[in-house]
Amino acid sequence: MKKRKFLALNMILAALGLLIYCGSFYVKSYEQNRVAKEGYEAISLLALGAETDKDLEDSQGSNGKFSPKEAGEDSKTDADDEEADRKDKKKEKKKKEKAPKQPKEKKVKPKKEKKPKPPAEPDNTPPLPKVPVILVFVMAASILVLVLAGTHLLGYSNSFADADQAFAEGRYSDAFQAVAGEKVKEKDTDTYEKYRITAMVSAEYEAYESMMDAEVYDMALDSLIRTVQRYDKYLQDAETYGCRGEFDKIESAAETALQQDFGLTAEDARTMYALSNKETYSREIYKVLEKAGLSEVTE
């Protein structure tokens, strides 16, 4: 503890000694500067006095005495010089005022040079091996073809399966609708034609049912007559494609409807359809409706 106090005291004394030394150095420098300044002022005064004595000697005559006449002439000469100086200054001022202002040159801004783009780093990626890449693409294409072909085949098979079920249930129009638009294979051509011709006859009978529900009796009768006509037209094809039984069912239903609703036979329907004149055919339709007591017709 005593050592620390002794060390602290020594440090304080050393700091005081340094401060005193710096203060004395500053005072000494200030005193030297003051003495030098006084000496410089004394030299300046001496030099100014010597110049004044010389001017007085120049103003005296050749005999060394001051001449009033020469002093007057000198004063006059100074006045003339001042007047000439004023005139010269006025002339110079007028010239400056009259001098046209020169147009300021437009500063052309230097175009900024585009900083060159740093060169692209070289691609050191090793190239893909050609053979594996080609094999991958071939495999992908093969899988895609197989998927598309499988989808088409599956859809094709499902379409004919749905049509076969609808045909068996007596929904002949639905059966043809299921395969309509398909690119039919050769082995399925007969089946497709069977669905088509049966639907054409059935569609007319279905139209009769819709018109009767709507109480449009003239068009209902016309649809039954067309059912019999189409039965006769496609009967030979039905024999070929194996759908004669379905044809007979449709024709039998049409005959029953003609007899019950309109009091006609299938032969009467064939006779009316054979009329070549459209107006005569329409008149016969209206006669049948009047006889049957059915007044609702289309306009």
HUKA-V312882 format. One record per pair of residues at least 4 apart in sequence whose C-alpha atoms are under 8 Angstrom apart, sorted by the first residue. I is the first residue (numbers start at 0). GAP is how many residues later the second one is. D is the distance in Angstrom with one decimal. If there is no record, write none. Layout:
I_GAP_D, I_GAP_D
//
This chain:
0_4_6.5, 1_4_6.1, 2_4_6.1, 3_4_6.1, 4_4_6.2, 5_4_6.2, 6_4_6.3, 7_4_6.3, 8_4_6.3, 9_4_6.1, 10_4_6.2, 11_4_6.3, 12_4_6.1, 13_4_6.2, 14_4_6.2, 15_4_6.2, 16_4_6.2, 17_4_6.2, 18_4_6.2, 19_4_6.2, 20_4_6.2, 21_4_6.2, 22_4_6.3, 23_4_6.1, 24_4_6.2, 25_4_6.2, 26_4_6.3, 27_4_6.3, 28_4_6.3, 29_4_6.3, 30_4_6.4, 31_4_6.3, 32_4_6.2, 33_4_6.4, 34_4_6.4, 35_4_6.3, 36_4_6.4, 37_4_6.4, 38_4_6.4, 39_4_6.3, 40_4_6.4, 41_4_6.4, 42_4_6.3, 43_4_6.3, 44_4_6.3, 45_4_6.4, 46_4_6.6, 47_4_6.5, 48_4_6.5, 49_4_6.5, 50_4_6.5, 51_4_6.5, 52_4_6.4, 53_4_6.4, 54_4_6.4, 55_4_6.7, 56_7_7.5, 58_7_6.9, 58_12_7.4, 59_4_5.5, 59_5_5.2, 59_6_4.3, 59_7_6.4, 60_4_5.5, 60_5_6.0, 60_6_6.3, 60_9_8.0, 66_4_6.4, 67_4_6.2, 68_4_6.3, 69_4_6.1, 70_4_6.2, 71_4_6.2, 72_4_6.1, 73_4_6.2, 74_4_6.3, 75_4_6.2, 76_4_6.2, 77_4_6.2, 78_4_6.2, 79_4_6.2, 80_4_6.1, 81_4_6.3, 82_4_6.4, 83_4_6.2, 84_4_6.1, 85_4_6.3, 86_4_6.3, 87_4_6.1, 88_4_6.1, 89_4_6.2, 90_4_6.2, 91_4_6.2, 92_4_6.2, 93_4_6.1, 94_4_5.9, 127_5_7.4, 128_4_6.5, 129_4_6.1, 130_4_6.2, 131_4_6.1, 132_4_6.3, 133_4_6.1, 134_4_6.0, 135_4_6.1, 136_4_6.1, 137_4_6.1, 138_4_6.2, 139_4_6.2, 140_4_6.2, 141_4_6.1, 142_4_6.1, 143_4_6.2, 144_4_6.0, 145_4_5.9, 146_4_6.0, 147_4_6.1, 148_4_6.0, 149_4_5.9, 150_4_6.0, 151_4_5.9, 152_4_6.0, 153_4_6.1, 154_4_6.0, 155_4_6.5, 155_26_7.2, 156_4_6.1, 157_4_6.1, 158_4_6.2, 158_19_5.5, 158_20_5.6, 159_4_6.0, 159_18_7.1, 159_19_6.2, 160_4_6.4, 161_4_6.3, 161_13_7.1, 161_16_6.6, 162_4_6.0, 162_11_7.0, 162_12_4.0, 162_13_6.5, 162_14_7.8, 162_15_5.4, 162_16_6.7, 162_32_8.0, 163_4_6.2, 163_11_6.6, 164_4_6.4, 164_10_7.6, 165_4_6.4, 165_5_5.1, 165_6_6.6, 165_8_6.2, 165_9_5.1, 166_4_5.4, 166_5_5.1, 166_7_7.7, 166_8_5.3, 166_28_7.5, 170_4_6.3, 171_4_6.5, 171_23_6.8, 171_26_6.3, 171_27_5.0, 171_30_6.6, 172_4_6.2, 172_22_7.9, 172_25_7.8, 172_26_4.6, 172_27_7.7, 172_29_6.8, 172_30_6.5, 173_4_6.2, 174_4_7.1, 174_20_6.3, 174_24_7.8, 175_4_6.0, 175_16_7.5, 175_19_5.0, 175_20_5.6, 175_23_6.4, 178_13_7.4, 183_4_6.3, 183_5_6.3, 183_8_7.6, 184_4_6.4, 187_4_6.2, 188_4_6.3, 189_4_6.2, 189_51_5.8, 190_4_6.4, 190_50_7.1, 191_4_6.3, 192_4_6.2, 192_48_7.0, 193_4_6.2, 193_44_7.0, 193_47_5.5, 193_48_7.1, 193_49_6.3, 194_4_6.1, 195_4_6.4, 196_4_6.6, 196_37_6.8, 196_40_7.9, 196_41_7.5, 197_4_6.1, 197_40_7.9, 197_45_7.4, 197_48_7.2, 197_49_6.7, 198_4_5.8, 199_4_7.0, 199_30_7.6, 200_4_7.0, 200_26_5.7, 200_29_5.7, 200_30_6.2, 200_46_7.7, 200_49_7.5, 201_4_6.2, 201_25_7.4, 201_48_6.6, 202_4_6.2, 203_4_6.4, 203_19_5.4, 203_20_6.8, 203_22_6.5, 203_23_5.3, 204_4_6.6, 204_18_6.4, 204_19_6.1, 204_22_5.9, 204_45_7.5, 204_49_6.8, 205_4_6.4, 206_4_6.2, 206_13_7.1, 206_16_6.2, 207_4_6.2, 207_11_7.3, 207_12_4.4, 207_13_7.0, 207_14_7.9, 207_15_5.1, 207_16_6.1, 208_4_6.3, 208_11_7.2, 209_4_6.4, 209_10_7.8, 210_4_6.0, 210_5_5.1, 210_6_6.6, 210_8_6.5, 210_9_5.0, 211_4_6.0, 211_5_6.0, 211_8_5.8, 214_81_6.4, 214_82_7.8, 215_4_6.3, 215_80_5.9, 215_81_5.3, 215_82_6.3, 216_4_6.1, 216_72_7.4, 216_77_6.8, 216_78_7.9, 216_79_6.1, 216_80_5.7, 217_4_6.2, 217_67_6.5, 217_68_7.1, 217_71_7.2, 217_78_7.7, 217_79_5.4, 217_80_7.0, 218_4_6.1, 218_78_7.6, 218_79_7.6, 219_4_6.5, 220_4_6.4, 220_37_7.7, 220_41_7.6, 220_64_7.4, 221_4_6.3, 221_63_7.7, 222_4_6.2, 223_4_6.6, 223_30_6.0, 223_33_7.8, 223_34_7.0, 223_45_7.9, 224_4_6.4, 224_41_8.0, 224_44_5.1, 224_45_6.9, 224_47_7.8, 224_48_6.7, 225_4_6.0, 225_47_7.6, 226_4_6.2, 226_24_7.1, 226_27_6.9, 227_4_6.4, 227_23_6.2, 227_26_7.1, 227_38_6.8, 227_41_7.2, 227_42_7.0, 228_4_6.3, 228_41_6.6, 228_44_7.4, 229_4_6.1, 230_4_5.7, 230_16_6.7, 230_20_6.6, 233_4_6.2, 234_4_6.5, 234_9_7.0, 234_12_7.4, 235_4_6.5, 236_4_6.2, 237_4_5.7, 237_5_4.9, 237_6_4.9, 237_9_7.2, 238_4_6.4, 238_5_5.4, 242_4_6.4, 243_4_6.2, 244_4_6.4, 245_4_6.5, 246_4_6.2, 247_4_6.0, 248_4_6.3, 249_4_6.3, 250_4_6.3, 251_4_6.3, 252_4_6.3, 253_4_6.2, 253_12_7.9, 254_4_6.3, 254_10_6.2, 254_11_5.5, 255_4_6.1, 256_4_5.7, 256_5_7.6, 257_4_5.3, 257_5_6.1, 257_6_5.1, 257_7_6.1, 257_8_7.3, 258_4_4.3, 258_5_4.8, 258_6_5.9, 260_31_7.4, 261_26_6.6, 261_27_6.9, 261_30_5.6, 262_29_7.0, 263_4_5.9, 263_5_7.1, 264_4_6.5, 265_4_6.4, 266_4_6.2, 267_4_6.3, 268_4_6.2, 269_4_6.3, 270_4_7.0, 271_9_6.5, 271_12_7.4, 272_8_7.4, 274_5_7.1, 274_6_6.0, 275_5_7.8, 276_4_6.3, 277_4_6.3, 278_4_6.3, 279_4_6.3, 280_4_6.4, 281_4_6.5, 282_4_6.3, 283_4_6.3, 284_4_6.4, 285_4_6.1, 286_4_6.2, 287_4_6.1, 288_4_6.0, 288_5_5.0, 288_6_6.6, 289_4_5.9, 289_5_6.5
//
